[in-house]
Amino acid sequence: MTTTKYCPVLATLGYVLSPDGKKVLLIHRNKRTDDIHYGKFNGLGGKVQENEDVVTALSREILEEAGIVTDNIVLRGTISWPGFGKNGEDWFGFLFRVDSWSGDVLAENPEGTVAWVEVAKLAEVNLWESDRAWIDMIFDNDTRTFHGIAPFSNGQMTSWSCVRI
């Protein structure tokens, strides 16, 4: 039996809340047609760089993508996405809610338009199918973190499982 080594790309995703907590800042990935996320709405974030912890990575990405500084960050969970990447790479993400921040939000960045979306209307926007499995857990009042796995094959989620601790 041969096994392949699991060496996922480490990433962060942050969901920035409006001051009243009713809206979330998302990026509409509508700039690059070669983007695996093209047309989708997504949280802010990206790859963790060498010598960077996940909180520093998230804060850097949010500053780069939205022009704001994170003040209060809450880890909500982790997700393993085996086979998710453009060439079938495995990804592993740390998912955060950003409860407070400072600065002026950019209108766009090189990946797309930055937009406020009502949390209550997230079901109406074009999210990844796997995001729909866990997005509500970012905003709920359950203090436990969630840890899920959403394997992908040929751009489609094949299953979903999750635990909360």
C-alpha positions in Angstrom: 0.0 0.0 0.0 1.4 3.4 -1.0 0.4 6.5 0.9 0.9 10.1 -0.2 2.3 12.6 2.2 -0.3 15.2 3.4 1.4 18.5 2.9 -1.4 21.1 2.6 -1.1 24.7 1.7 -1.7 26.6 5.0 -4.2 29.4 4.7 -6.4 31.8 6.6 -9.9 33.1 6.0 -11.3 36.0 7.9 -14.9 37.2 8.1 -14.9 40.9 9.1 -18.0 42.1 10.8 -19.5 45.6 10.4 -19.6 47.6 13.7 -23.3 46.6 14.2 -22.5 42.9 13.5 -25.2 42.7 10.8 -22.9 42.6 7.7 -19.7 40.8 6.8 -17.0 42.0 4.5 -16.4 39.6 1.5 -14.4 39.8 -1.7 -16.2 39.1 -4.9 -13.5 37.4 -6.9 -14.4 39.0 -10.2 -11.1 40.3 -11.6 -9.0 37.4 -12.9 -10.7 34.8 -15.1 -7.9 32.3 -14.4 -8.7 32.5 -10.6 -10.1 29.2 -9.2 -12.4 31.4 -7.1 -13.6 33.5 -10.1 -17.2 34.6 -9.6 -17.3 33.5 -6.0 -17.7 35.5 -2.8 -15.1 34.6 -0.2 -13.7 35.7 3.1 -10.5 37.7 3.2 -7.2 35.9 3.6 -4.7 33.8 1.9 -1.6 31.7 2.3 0.5 31.6 5.4 4.0 32.7 4.6 7.2 31.2 6.0 8.0 32.5 9.5 4.5 33.7 10.0 1.9 32.6 12.5 -1.8 32.3 11.4 -2.9 35.5 13.2 -0.1 37.5 11.6 -0.9 36.0 8.2 -4.6 36.9 8.6 -3.9 40.4 9.7 -1.5 40.9 6.8 -3.9 39.6 4.2 -6.8 41.7 5.5 -4.6 44.8 5.4 -3.5 43.9 1.8 -7.0 43.0 0.6 -9.2 45.5 2.4 -6.9 48.2 3.7 -8.0 47.7 7.4 -6.2 46.8 10.6 -7.7 43.9 12.7 -8.2 44.7 16.3 -10.2 41.7 17.8 -9.9 38.3 16.1 -11.7 35.1 17.2 -10.6 31.7 15.9 -13.9 30.0 14.9 -12.5 26.8 13.3 -10.3 24.9 10.9 -11.1 23.2 7.6 -9.1 20.6 5.7 -9.8 20.7 1.9 -8.0 17.7 0.4 -7.8 18.1 -3.4 -9.2 21.6 -3.5 -6.4 23.5 -5.2 -6.2 24.4 -8.9 -4.0 21.4 -9.5 -5.5 19.2 -6.9 -3.4 20.6 -4.0 -4.6 20.0 -0.5 -5.4 23.1 1.5 -5.9 23.6 5.3 -7.5 26.8 6.6 -7.8 28.6 9.8 -11.1 30.4 9.9 -11.6 33.6 12.0 -14.2 36.1 12.7 -13.0 39.7 13.0 -15.2 41.5 15.5 -13.4 44.9 15.4 -11.1 46.7 13.1 -9.9 50.2 12.1 -9.3 52.0 8.9 -11.1 52.8 5.7 -12.3 49.8 3.7 -11.0 49.6 0.1 -13.6 49.3 -2.6 -11.5 46.8 -4.6 -8.2 45.0 -4.9 -6.4 43.1 -7.7 -8.6 40.0 -7.0 -12.0 41.7 -7.0 -14.6 43.9 -5.5 -14.7 44.3 -1.7 -18.4 44.3 -0.5 -20.5 44.3 2.6 -23.0 41.5 2.6 -25.8 41.1 5.2 -25.0 38.0 7.3 -28.7 37.1 7.1 -28.4 37.0 3.3 -25.3 34.9 2.8 -27.3 32.1 1.3 -28.1 34.4 -1.6 -24.5 35.0 -2.8 -22.3 32.7 -4.8 -20.2 30.9 -2.2 -18.3 27.7 -2.6 -20.5 24.7 -1.8 -18.2 23.7 1.1 -18.5 27.2 2.6 -22.3 26.7 2.9 -21.6 23.7 5.2 -19.8 25.8 7.9 -20.4 29.5 7.2 -23.1 29.8 9.8 -20.7 28.6 12.5 -18.5 31.6 11.9 -21.3 33.8 13.2 -23.2 31.7 15.7 -23.1 32.0 19.5 -21.6 28.6 20.1 -18.2 29.2 21.8 -16.8 25.9 20.7 -14.5 25.8 17.6 -15.4 23.7 14.7 -13.0 21.4 12.8 -14.1 20.0 9.4 -13.0 18.2 6.4 -14.4 18.8 2.9 -12.6 16.7 0.3 -12.7 17.9 -3.3 -12.4 16.1 -6.6 -12.5 17.9 -9.9 -13.6 21.1 -8.3 -16.5 19.6 -6.5 -16.9 18.8 -2.8 -17.3 15.0 -2.3 -18.2 14.9 1.4 -18.3 16.9 4.6 -17.8 16.1 8.2 -17.3 18.3 11.2 -16.8 18.2 15.0 -17.0 20.9 17.6 -14.9 21.1 20.7 
